[in-house]
Amino acid sequence: KLAGKPLCINAAEKLVATLKENDIVYILTGFVLRPFKKAETDGIISSMLLCRALVKAFGVKPVIICPEENRKAVENMSACVGLHLREDLEELKSIPVSMGMITFTKDAEKAPAMADEILAKLPPAAVISIEAPGCNELGVYHNAIGLEVTELEAKMDVLFEKAQAMGLTNVFYISQYIYRWRLKLLVLLILQL
């Protein structure tokens, strides 16, 4: 009701209206599962496909921000979706059809400084969260069935909130996880290419 239209249409219209070639788009993803201590796969797969769609549609430079457990998946899938992966973000803008990756800290004390550094170094045109965790008011992270997983999760929600606080209007969450463990409707961002 706040947007006056379906949320996915609102998000897509905002992206179409504002994204331009070589813009940086941060995509936060990666939820580490108990008891395996391995990253789940649905968020990272959809994030990689969204990277490809955004590059194809707008010529942007997507940057996956994820826990270390997702590193290998991002490295392998970047080639599958036809994108050159760069961890050196200075180099990212000069390489055509490319994407970046940053692994984010699990240390809650280090997360604010890391988020500030990332946002200052390469200010984004949009921040999108797909299946990324968010803590509750006590700083505790839970999985979908309510188990506490704080020590397993990268504290990417700090970057998400800082992007909102700096006035970035293209900040979207696509999942219930990032929005502080409160049940929210899923937002599906669909780009018709």
N, C-alpha and C positions, 0 to 999 in steps of 0.2 A: 504494500500500500504506500510506503514511503516513496518509492520510485515512480509510482503511478503506472507501472507496466510490469510484466514478468521480469524477474531479476536477471535471467540469462540474456534477455533482449537488452535490458539496461546496460549490463556489463559489455556486451558485444558492441553496442552503439558508442559507448564511451571509448572503447579501444579503437574502433574505426575512426572516430572523430579526432583522436589525439596521437595515435602512434604514427611515427614516421621512420623512414629508413635510418638504420644505425642506432635507433633508440635502444636503451638498455631496459630489459624486462626481467625482473627477478621472479623466479618460480621456486617457491619453498615447498619441499616435499620430503617424505621419508619418515616412516613410523617404525621404530624398532620393536619387534615382537618378543614377548615373554612366552615361554621360557627359552626360546631358541637363540635370543640375542642376535637375530638376523632381521634385515629390513623386509617389510612386506613389499609386495610387488605391484599392487594395483595403482597406487599413487605415482610411483616412479614411471611406470609404463605410460600412463595418461599424460604425465608431465612431459615426457620425451616427445610424445605425439603432438602435444600442444606447442612445444618448441618448434617442431618442424612446420606446423600450421602457421605460427606467427612469423617465421622466417619467410615462408612462401607468400603469405598475404601482405606483409608489411616491410620485409627486409630488415627486421629488427635483430638485435643481438640478445637472445635469451641467455640467462645465467641460472643454472640450477643451483640452489642452495640446499644442502642436504647433510645428513649425518655421514660420518666416515663409512658406515656399513653400506651405503649406497654407491660409494665410489666406483666399484667394479661394474655395477649395472650401468651407470651413466657412461663409463668408458666404452663398454661393449655396445650399448644401444645407440650411442651417438653416430657410429658408423652405419648402423641399421636404418636410421632415419635420414641418413645422407648429410649429416652436419659434421664439420670439423670441430673437434673439442679442443678448447684452450683453457688452461688453468692460469696462464699469465693474462690477466685482464687488460693490461696495457696493449698487448698484441691482438686482442679480440677484435677491436674495431677495424683493424687493417686486413683481416682475413675474411674473404667472402664466404657466404653460406656456413657460418660458424656459430658456435655457442660456447658458453663458459661454464665452469663449475667451481663452487666454493664449498668446502666441507666446514660445517658450523660447529662450534664448541658445545659440549655438554655441561660445561662449568657455568653455573648460574651467575657467579661473580664476574666471569670474563665476558659473558654474553653482551652486556651493554656497550662495552668498549669495542668489541668486535663488530657489532651492528653499526655503531657510529663510524668506524673506519670504512666499512663496506659502503655505506650510504654516502660518505664524503668522497671516496675515491671515484666511484662511478654512480652518480645519482640516477635512479631509475625513472622511466616514464610510467611504469606500472609495476605493481607487486601482486603476484597471484599465489595463493596458497592452495595446494592440493594434497589432502591427506597428511597434513603436517600437524604435530601435536601442539597443544596449548595448555598452560598450567591453570589451576584454579586460583582463587584469591589468596590461598596460603602458599602458592608457589609449587604445588604438587601436581604432577602429571599422572593421568590415568589412561588406561586403554579402554576399548569399547565395552568391556564387561566390568569396568570399575576397578581393576587391579592397579595398584600404584606402580608406576614405571619411571619415576623421576630420573633415576640414575642412568637409564637407557637412552633417554631422548635428548636430541640436540635442542637447544633453547632458541630456536628460530622465531618463535612467537615474539621475542624481544625486538627483532628486526621489523617484523610485521607492524607492531605497535608504534615503533619509532617512525616508520614510513607514514603511518596515519597522522602522527603528531606533527610531522613536518609539513603537513598540508597536502600531501600527495592525494589526488582524488581518484586515481586508478588503483585502488587497493581492494582486492577481491579474495574471498575465501570460498573454496569449493570443497566443503566437507564440514562435518560437525566438530572435528578435532581442534582446529585452530582457535575457535571462539570460546575459549575458557571453559571447556567441558560442560557447557550448557547445551541442551538439545536445540539444534537449529535445523532449518530446512536445508537440504542440499541445493547448492547452486550449480547448475550445469552450464558452462560457457560453451556455446556451440558456434563455431565459425563455419559458415557455408562457403566453401572455396570452389 
